């Protein structure tokens, strides 16, 4: 017979250290995990050390970029992620008195405007009342507010985290208004865009290393040498670029999954048949380990809805 009292006593003595371990696993580094737990990094390190001493195992190996799980650490995380996550969910449900759970989402401008916003009515109809706060920025990870529940970001496949779920693969086309396409019928292939570089609408990048595709990358992936590609029209966010393209001011890059409704409504059209597929995509991440049922339901709804929009995008592209 299992001595449940003994098991509870053992767990109670290590529960705080075990939660600290799970937080470090989710973040992949001590500094960000310590910030979320609102404790100092040395205190967090001591909790990990306490757990390692209690188990007589090394759970992490320290690297220059952070920490990596050892084989024993991976085994512990795999065993604990499901059960401990469920315990955290149930406890949060019990301790939360508000019927309308606040959910904070950090997301970039483009995804918020063209994917999330149009789906809010259907989201509320299917999930019920939502106290939703959407924080938009160019960098949803760096600009996430304290207490953020969900982060949706564009990232390279090889830089995504194990707990993140891919929502939309990056597939990019050249788009414009139907009137612009008719007036510029001489543009028949990507090379022709070099003669009309002043009409390309660019997104201002906060750094030289951005995850989303830009005009230089799009053209070069189609074997078009860019060399001195000029940037005469630059906007600070993608919503402004789409508005300019709808008004016939130039050619924009359009992401499948984001601009599908605008294509279907004939506000925009593809200028060329070429579609560039990269090794990037939009990923969703549930940040809080002590997540509520509403956060879990919302994350699952977004993942399911993204699967539907991916199929629609494929049909549109075809």
C-alpha positions as CSV (number, residue, x, y, z in Angstrom):
1,X,0.0,0.0,0.0
2,X,1.3,3.5,-0.9
3,X,2.0,5.7,2.1
4,X,0.3,8.8,0.8
5,X,1.2,10.8,4.0
6,X,4.8,10.0,3.5
7,X,4.6,11.1,-0.2
8,X,2.9,14.4,0.7
9,X,5.5,15.1,3.4
10,X,8.3,14.5,0.9
11,X,6.6,16.7,-1.8
12,X,5.9,19.4,0.7
13,X,9.6,19.7,1.6
14,X,10.6,20.1,-2.0
15,X,7.5,21.8,-3.6
16,X,8.9,25.3,-3.8
17,X,12.2,24.0,-5.2
18,X,10.4,21.8,-7.7
19,X,8.3,24.8,-8.9
20,X,11.5,26.8,-9.3
21,X,12.9,23.9,-11.4
22,X,9.9,23.9,-13.7
23,X,10.2,27.7,-14.2
24,X,13.8,27.5,-15.2
25,X,12.9,24.6,-17.6
26,X,10.3,26.8,-19.3
27,X,12.5,29.9,-19.6
28,X,15.8,28.1,-20.4
29,X,17.7,30.6,-18.3
30,X,17.9,31.6,-14.6
31,X,17.6,35.3,-15.1
32,X,14.2,35.5,-16.8
33,X,12.8,32.7,-14.5
34,X,14.0,34.7,-11.5
35,X,12.3,37.9,-12.8
36,X,9.0,36.1,-13.3
37,X,9.2,34.5,-9.8
38,X,10.1,38.0,-8.4
39,X,13.2,36.6,-6.6
40,X,16.9,37.2,-7.0
41,X,18.9,35.0,-9.4
42,X,21.1,33.7,-6.5
43,X,18.0,32.7,-4.5
44,X,16.7,30.8,-7.6
45,X,20.1,29.1,-8.0
46,X,20.0,28.0,-4.4
47,X,16.5,26.5,-4.8
48,X,17.8,24.5,-7.8
49,X,20.8,23.4,-5.8
50,X,18.5,22.3,-2.9
51,X,16.5,20.2,-5.2
52,X,19.6,18.6,-6.8
53,X,20.9,17.8,-3.3
54,X,17.6,16.3,-2.2
55,X,17.5,14.1,-5.3
56,X,21.3,13.5,-5.4
57,X,21.2,14.3,-9.1
58,X,22.5,17.1,-11.4
59,X,19.5,18.5,-13.2
60,X,21.2,21.3,-15.2
61,X,24.5,21.9,-16.9
62,X,25.6,25.5,-17.1
63,X,26.5,27.0,-20.4
64,X,27.5,30.5,-21.7
65,X,24.0,31.0,-23.0
66,X,22.1,29.8,-19.9
67,X,21.4,26.3,-18.7
68,X,20.7,23.0,-20.4
69,X,18.8,20.1,-18.9
70,X,20.8,16.9,-18.1
71,X,19.3,13.6,-19.0
72,X,18.0,13.3,-15.4
73,X,16.6,16.8,-15.6
74,X,14.8,16.0,-18.8
75,X,13.3,12.9,-17.2
76,X,12.1,14.9,-14.2
77,X,10.6,17.7,-16.4
78,X,8.8,15.1,-18.6
79,X,7.3,13.4,-15.5
80,X,6.3,16.6,-13.8
81,X,5.1,18.8,-16.6
82,X,1.7,17.3,-17.0
83,X,0.7,16.4,-13.4
84,X,2.2,19.6,-11.9
85,X,0.6,21.8,-14.6
86,X,-2.8,20.2,-13.8
87,X,-2.3,20.8,-10.1
88,X,-1.4,24.5,-10.9
89,X,-4.5,24.8,-13.1
90,X,-6.9,23.3,-10.5
91,X,-5.4,25.4,-7.7
92,X,-5.7,28.6,-9.7
93,X,-9.4,27.8,-10.6
94,X,-10.2,27.2,-6.9
95,X,-8.4,30.3,-5.7
96,X,-9.8,32.6,-8.4
97,X,-13.1,34.2,-7.4
98,X,-13.6,36.3,-10.5
99,X,-15.8,34.7,-13.2
100,X,-14.1,36.7,-15.9
101,X,-10.5,35.7,-15.9
102,X,-8.0,38.4,-17.1
103,X,-5.7,37.1,-19.9
104,X,-2.8,39.2,-21.1
105,X,-1.5,38.5,-24.6
106,X,1.8,40.0,-26.0
107,X,1.8,39.9,-29.8
108,X,3.2,41.9,-32.7
109,X,1.2,44.6,-34.5
110,X,0.6,42.5,-37.7
111,X,-0.8,39.4,-36.0
112,X,-2.9,41.4,-33.6
113,X,-4.5,43.6,-36.4
114,X,-5.0,41.1,-39.2
115,X,-5.4,37.7,-37.4
116,X,-6.5,38.2,-33.8
117,X,-8.8,41.2,-34.0
118,X,-11.2,39.9,-36.7
119,X,-11.6,36.7,-34.7
120,X,-12.4,38.3,-31.3
121,X,-16.3,38.1,-31.8
122,X,-16.1,34.4,-32.6
123,X,-13.6,33.8,-29.8
124,X,-16.0,35.3,-27.3
125,X,-18.9,33.5,-28.7
126,X,-17.2,30.1,-28.3
127,X,-15.2,30.7,-25.1
128,X,-17.6,32.9,-23.2
129,X,-16.8,36.2,-21.4
130,X,-13.2,37.2,-21.7
131,X,-11.3,39.9,-19.8
132,X,-8.7,40.2,-22.5
133,X,-5.8,42.6,-22.7
134,X,-3.8,42.6,-25.9
135,X,-0.3,44.3,-25.7
136,X,1.1,45.0,-29.2
137,X,4.7,45.9,-30.1
138,X,7.4,45.1,-32.7
139,X,9.0,42.6,-30.2
140,X,6.4,40.7,-28.1
141,X,9.0,38.9,-26.1
142,X,11.1,41.9,-25.0
143,X,8.1,44.1,-24.5
144,X,6.0,41.6,-22.6
145,X,4.5,43.1,-19.5
146,X,4.8,41.5,-16.0
147,X,2.1,38.8,-15.7
148,X,1.8,38.1,-19.4
149,X,0.0,34.8,-20.0
150,X,0.5,34.2,-23.7
151,X,3.2,35.4,-26.2
152,X,2.6,35.1,-30.0
153,X,5.8,35.9,-31.9
154,X,7.5,35.4,-35.2
155,X,10.6,33.2,-34.9
156,X,12.9,31.0,-36.8
157,X,12.1,27.3,-36.5
158,X,15.6,26.5,-35.1
159,X,15.2,29.2,-32.4
160,X,11.7,28.3,-31.2
161,X,11.3,26.8,-27.7
162,X,10.2,23.2,-27.1
163,X,7.0,24.4,-25.4
164,X,6.0,26.7,-28.2
165,X,3.4,25.6,-30.8
166,X,3.7,26.7,-34.5
167,X,0.6,28.6,-35.6
168,X,1.4,29.8,-39.2
169,X,4.4,29.1,-41.4
170,X,5.9,32.2,-43.1
171,X,4.7,32.3,-46.7
172,X,5.1,35.7,-48.3
173,X,3.8,37.2,-51.6
174,X,4.0,40.6,-53.3
175,X,0.6,42.3,-52.9
176,X,-1.0,45.5,-54.1
177,X,-4.4,47.0,-54.9
178,X,-6.2,45.7,-58.0
179,X,-6.0,49.2,-59.5
180,X,-2.2,49.3,-58.9
181,X,-1.8,46.0,-60.6
182,X,-3.8,47.1,-63.6
183,X,-1.8,50.4,-63.9
184,X,1.6,48.6,-63.6
185,X,1.0,45.6,-65.9
186,X,4.6,45.8,-67.0
187,X,5.6,44.1,-63.8
188,X,5.6,40.5,-64.8
189,X,8.3,38.9,-62.7
190,X,10.3,39.6,-59.5
191,X,13.2,41.1,-61.6
192,X,10.9,43.8,-62.8
193,X,10.5,45.1,-59.3
194,X,14.1,46.4,-59.4
195,X,13.0,49.0,-61.9
196,X,10.2,50.0,-59.6
197,X,12.0,49.9,-56.3
198,X,10.6,53.3,-55.3
199,X,7.2,51.7,-55.1
200,X,8.2,49.0,-52.6
201,X,6.8,49.6,-49.2
202,X,9.3,48.7,-46.4
203,X,8.8,47.9,-42.8
204,X,11.2,49.7,-40.4
205,X,13.2,47.0,-38.5
206,X,14.2,47.6,-34.9
207,X,17.4,45.7,-35.6
208,X,19.3,44.2,-38.5
209,X,18.5,40.7,-37.3
210,X,14.7,40.5,-37.6
211,X,12.7,37.2,-37.9
212,X,10.3,38.3,-40.5
213,X,11.0,38.4,-44.2
214,X,11.9,41.7,-45.8
215,X,12.1,42.8,-49.5
216,X,15.9,42.1,-49.7
217,X,15.4,38.5,-48.5
218,X,12.3,38.0,-50.6
219,X,14.0,39.0,-53.8
220,X,17.2,37.2,-53.1
221,X,15.3,33.9,-52.4
222,X,13.9,34.3,-55.9
223,X,17.4,34.7,-57.3
224,X,17.0,38.5,-57.8
225,X,20.2,40.4,-56.9
226,X,19.4,43.3,-54.7
227,X,22.8,45.0,-54.3
228,X,21.8,48.7,-53.7
229,X,18.1,48.2,-53.2
230,X,16.8,51.6,-52.1
231,X,14.3,52.1,-49.3
232,X,12.4,55.2,-50.3
233,X,9.1,54.5,-48.4
234,X,9.4,53.1,-44.9
235,X,6.7,52.6,-42.3
236,X,6.9,52.0,-38.6
237,X,4.3,49.2,-38.5
238,X,2.7,46.7,-40.8
239,X,-0.8,48.0,-40.5
240,X,0.3,51.3,-42.2
241,X,1.9,49.3,-45.0
242,X,-1.3,47.4,-45.7
243,X,-3.3,50.6,-45.7
244,X,-0.9,52.2,-48.2
245,X,-1.1,49.2,-50.4
246,X,-4.9,49.2,-50.4
247,X,-4.8,52.9,-51.4
248,X,-2.6,52.0,-54.4
249,X,0.6,53.7,-53.1
250,X,2.9,50.7,-53.8
251,X,3.7,47.1,-53.4
252,X,3.8,45.4,-50.0
253,X,4.8,42.0,-48.7
254,X,1.8,39.9,-47.7
255,X,1.9,37.1,-45.2
256,X,-0.4,34.1,-45.8
257,X,-2.7,33.8,-42.8
258,X,-2.7,37.5,-42.2
259,X,-4.0,39.1,-45.4
260,X,-6.3,36.3,-46.5
261,X,-9.5,38.3,-45.8
262,X,-8.2,41.3,-47.7
263,X,-7.4,39.1,-50.7
264,X,-10.8,37.4,-50.5
265,X,-12.5,40.8,-50.3
266,X,-10.6,42.0,-53.4
267,X,-9.1,45.0,-51.4
268,X,-5.7,43.5,-52.2
269,X,-4.4,41.1,-54.8
270,X,-1.2,39.3,-55.5
271,X,1.0,41.2,-57.9
272,X,3.0,38.1,-58.9
273,X,2.4,34.4,-58.5
274,X,5.7,33.9,-56.7
275,X,5.4,32.8,-53.0
276,X,8.5,32.7,-50.8
277,X,8.5,30.1,-47.9
278,X,11.1,30.6,-45.2
279,X,12.2,28.7,-42.1
280,X,10.2,31.1,-39.9
281,X,6.6,31.2,-38.5
282,X,4.3,32.5,-35.8
283,X,4.6,30.6,-32.6
284,X,2.4,30.7,-29.5
285,X,3.8,30.3,-26.0
286,X,2.0,30.0,-22.6
287,X,4.4,31.8,-20.3
288,X,2.8,31.3,-16.9
289,X,3.4,27.9,-15.3
290,X,0.5,28.7,-12.9
291,X,-1.9,29.2,-15.8
292,X,-5.6,29.3,-15.4
293,X,-8.2,27.2,-17.3
294,X,-9.1,30.3,-19.3
295,X,-5.5,30.7,-20.5
296,X,-5.3,27.0,-21.5
297,X,-8.7,27.1,-23.3
298,X,-7.7,30.3,-25.2
299,X,-4.3,28.9,-26.2
300,X,-6.0,25.7,-27.5
301,X,-8.6,27.8,-29.3
302,X,-6.0,29.9,-31.1
303,X,-4.0,26.8,-32.1
304,X,-7.2,25.2,-33.5
305,X,-8.2,28.3,-35.3
306,X,-4.7,28.7,-36.8
307,X,-5.0,25.2,-38.2
308,X,-8.2,26.2,-40.0
309,X,-6.7,29.4,-41.3
310,X,-3.6,27.5,-42.6
311,X,-5.9,25.3,-44.7
312,X,-7.7,28.4,-46.0
313,X,-4.4,30.1,-46.9
314,X,-3.3,27.0,-48.8
315,X,-6.6,27.1,-50.8
316,X,-6.2,30.8,-51.5
317,X,-2.6,30.4,-52.6
318,X,-3.5,27.6,-54.9
